[in-house]
Amino acid sequence: MSFMIRVLIADDHPIFRSGLRAMIEGAGDITLVGEAENGQVALAFIQEQQPDIAVLDLDMPVKDGFEVAQTIEEQKLSTRVVFLTGHKSEALFNKAFDSGVRGYVLKDSAIAEILDCIKTVNVGQSYISPQLSTYLLNRRKKADALVEERPTLESITPTERQVLKMVAQEKTSRQIADELCISVRTVEHHRANICLKLGLRGSNALIKFAIGNRSELS
């Protein structure tokens, strides 16, 4: 028997859910394991049953799609999320993918696209309605630009790199000073220089950068 993709659908419009149900039940390798009329019911089902895919209306009573997706992300549940929406806003599109959503399907084309979307997302890829392809292109361009602008570690000295490595280990300036046999003031000077060279601003920026780049410092 072939592997069945377990799917939950959540939408507060029964007629729309009926159309999705008919499409999913007609697929040989997808099985509908649950339905929900609001985000709270959907989240409870996901937490208990952990279906492979959750197809969620973005606008739902009690909890909306974003609230459900955020909880799934925070609790590190295995369920992958697909949003159904009538919104064509690029800002909402970006917010969805920033929230860990793997699929974004417009409602006016959902019946035709939902099976392809489920299968694509189930194998770890992302799916968006073709009408929104320019949004994905814009998102990739912005990501590439951020990579190009990202501060590099090549600009810091070996000592500063050693200090940054210890910061990544969440050691205090006093602990770093003791291990390197230098003064706390010298450590603070190194930290300030690192922030200046890497363009880091804010009280927690250095430690966030250090932890985020820990693998490159080892």
C-alpha positions as CSV (number, residue, x, y, z in Angstrom):
1,M,0.0,0.0,0.0
2,S,1.4,3.4,-1.0
3,F,2.1,6.1,1.6
4,M,-1.0,8.3,2.3
5,I,-0.6,12.0,2.9
6,R,-2.7,12.9,6.0
7,V,-4.4,16.2,5.6
8,L,-6.5,18.5,7.8
9,I,-8.6,21.3,6.2
10,A,-9.8,24.3,8.2
11,D,-12.2,26.9,6.9
12,D,-15.3,28.6,8.4
13,H,-17.3,28.2,5.1
14,P,-18.9,24.7,4.9
15,I,-19.5,24.9,1.1
16,F,-15.9,25.7,0.5
17,R,-14.7,22.9,2.8
18,S,-17.1,20.6,0.9
19,G,-15.3,21.4,-2.4
20,L,-11.9,20.8,-0.9
21,R,-13.1,17.6,0.7
22,A,-14.3,16.3,-2.7
23,M,-11.0,17.0,-4.4
24,I,-9.0,15.4,-1.6
25,E,-11.1,12.3,-1.2
26,G,-10.8,11.7,-5.0
27,A,-7.0,11.6,-4.8
28,G,-5.5,8.1,-4.4
29,D,-2.5,9.1,-2.2
30,I,-4.1,11.8,0.0
31,T,-6.5,11.1,2.9
32,L,-8.6,13.7,4.8
33,V,-8.1,13.0,8.5
34,G,-10.0,16.0,9.9
35,E,-11.9,19.2,9.3
36,A,-12.2,22.4,11.4
37,E,-14.4,25.5,11.3
38,N,-12.1,27.7,13.2
39,G,-8.4,28.1,14.1
40,Q,-8.7,26.9,17.7
41,V,-10.3,23.6,16.7
42,A,-7.7,23.2,13.9
43,L,-4.8,23.8,16.3
44,A,-6.2,21.3,18.9
45,F,-6.5,18.7,16.2
46,I,-3.0,19.4,14.9
47,Q,-1.5,19.2,18.4
48,E,-3.2,15.8,19.0
49,Q,-3.0,14.1,15.6
50,Q,-0.1,15.9,13.8
51,P,-1.3,15.5,10.2
52,D,1.3,15.8,7.5
53,I,-0.4,18.9,6.0
54,A,-2.8,21.5,7.5
55,V,-4.7,23.5,4.9
56,L,-5.8,26.6,6.7
57,D,-8.0,29.6,5.8
58,L,-6.0,32.7,6.6
59,D,-9.1,34.4,8.0
60,M,-10.8,32.2,10.6
61,P,-12.8,32.8,13.8
62,V,-11.2,32.5,17.2
63,K,-7.7,32.0,15.9
64,D,-6.6,33.0,12.4
65,G,-4.1,31.2,10.2
66,F,-1.2,33.2,11.4
67,E,-1.9,32.4,15.0
68,V,-2.1,28.7,14.3
69,A,1.0,28.7,12.1
70,Q,3.0,30.6,14.8
71,T,2.0,28.0,17.5
72,I,3.0,25.1,15.2
73,E,6.4,26.8,14.6
74,E,6.9,27.6,18.4
75,Q,6.0,24.0,19.4
76,K,8.1,22.5,16.6
77,L,5.3,20.3,15.4
78,S,5.9,18.3,12.2
79,T,2.7,19.5,10.4
80,R,3.4,21.7,7.3
81,V,1.1,24.6,6.8
82,V,-0.7,25.7,3.6
83,F,-2.6,29.0,3.6
84,L,-5.8,29.5,1.7
85,T,-6.8,33.1,1.1
86,G,-8.5,35.6,-1.0
87,H,-5.8,38.2,-0.1
88,K,-3.3,39.1,-2.8
89,S,-1.2,41.3,-0.6
90,E,2.5,40.9,-0.9
91,A,3.0,41.9,2.7
92,L,0.7,39.1,3.9
93,F,2.5,36.7,1.5
94,N,5.9,37.6,3.0
95,K,4.5,37.4,6.5
96,A,3.2,33.9,5.8
97,F,6.5,32.5,4.6
98,D,8.3,34.3,7.4
99,S,6.0,32.4,9.8
100,G,7.1,29.0,8.4
101,V,4.1,28.5,6.0
102,R,5.0,26.3,3.1
103,G,2.1,26.9,0.7
104,Y,0.1,30.0,-0.3
105,V,-2.9,29.3,-2.5
106,L,-5.5,31.8,-3.6
107,K,-9.1,30.7,-2.9
108,D,-10.3,31.4,-6.4
109,S,-8.0,28.8,-7.8
110,A,-7.8,26.5,-4.7
111,I,-9.9,23.7,-6.1
112,A,-7.7,23.3,-9.2
113,E,-4.4,23.7,-7.3
114,I,-4.9,22.1,-3.9
115,L,-3.8,18.6,-4.8
116,D,-0.6,19.8,-6.5
117,C,0.0,22.1,-3.5
118,I,-0.4,19.3,-0.9
119,K,1.9,16.9,-2.8
120,T,4.6,19.6,-3.4
121,V,4.6,20.8,0.2
122,N,4.6,17.2,1.5
123,V,8.0,16.6,-0.1
124,G,9.5,19.6,1.5
125,Q,9.1,22.2,-1.2
126,S,7.1,25.4,-1.3
127,Y,4.0,26.1,-3.4
128,I,2.4,29.3,-4.4
129,S,-0.4,30.1,-6.7
130,P,1.1,31.0,-10.1
131,Q,-0.6,34.5,-10.0
132,L,1.7,35.3,-7.2
133,S,5.0,34.2,-8.8
134,T,6.3,37.8,-8.9
135,Y,6.1,37.9,-5.1
136,L,8.4,34.9,-4.8
137,L,10.8,36.4,-7.3
138,N,10.8,39.7,-5.3
139,R,11.4,37.7,-2.1
140,R,14.4,35.9,-3.6
141,K,15.9,39.2,-4.8
142,K,15.6,40.7,-1.3
143,A,17.2,37.6,0.2
144,D,20.1,37.7,-2.2
145,A,20.6,41.4,-1.5
146,L,20.7,40.7,2.3
147,V,23.3,38.0,1.7
148,E,25.4,40.4,-0.3
149,E,25.1,43.1,2.4
150,R,25.6,40.8,5.3
151,P,28.7,41.7,7.4
152,T,31.5,39.1,7.1
153,L,33.9,37.7,9.7
154,E,36.9,38.5,7.4
155,S,37.1,42.0,8.7
156,I,37.9,41.1,12.4
157,T,41.3,40.2,13.9
158,P,42.2,36.7,15.2
159,T,41.8,38.1,18.8
160,E,38.4,39.6,18.1
161,R,37.4,36.3,16.5
162,Q,38.4,34.5,19.7
163,V,36.4,36.9,21.7
164,L,33.4,36.5,19.4
165,K,33.6,32.7,19.7
166,M,33.4,33.1,23.5
167,V,30.5,35.5,23.2
168,A,28.8,32.7,21.1
169,Q,29.3,30.4,24.1
170,E,27.4,33.0,26.1
171,K,30.4,33.8,28.4
172,T,30.5,37.2,30.2
173,S,33.1,39.8,29.6
174,R,34.6,38.8,33.0
175,Q,34.8,35.1,32.0
176,I,36.4,36.0,28.7
177,A,38.9,38.3,30.4
178,D,39.9,35.6,32.8
179,E,40.4,33.0,30.1
180,L,42.4,35.3,27.8
181,C,44.3,36.9,30.8
182,I,43.3,40.4,29.8
183,S,41.3,43.1,31.5
184,V,37.5,43.4,31.3
185,R,38.1,46.8,29.7
186,T,40.1,45.3,26.9
187,V,37.4,42.7,26.3
188,E,34.8,45.5,26.1
189,H,37.1,47.3,23.7
190,H,37.2,44.2,21.5
191,R,33.5,43.8,21.6
192,A,32.9,47.4,20.6
193,N,35.4,47.0,17.7
194,I,33.6,43.9,16.5
195,C,30.2,45.6,16.6
196,L,31.7,48.6,14.6
197,K,33.2,46.4,11.9
198,L,30.2,44.2,11.5
199,G,27.6,47.0,11.6
200,L,25.9,45.6,14.7
201,R,23.7,47.9,16.8
202,G,21.7,47.4,19.9
203,S,22.5,45.8,23.3
204,N,21.9,42.2,22.2
205,A,23.0,42.4,18.6
206,L,26.5,41.0,19.2
207,I,25.4,37.9,21.1
208,K,22.7,37.3,18.5
209,F,25.2,37.5,15.7
210,A,27.7,35.3,17.5
211,I,25.2,32.6,18.2
212,G,23.8,32.8,14.7
213,N,27.3,32.3,13.2
214,R,28.6,29.9,15.8
215,S,29.4,27.2,13.2
216,E,31.6,29.7,11.3
217,L,33.6,30.5,14.4
218,S,34.6,27.0,15.4
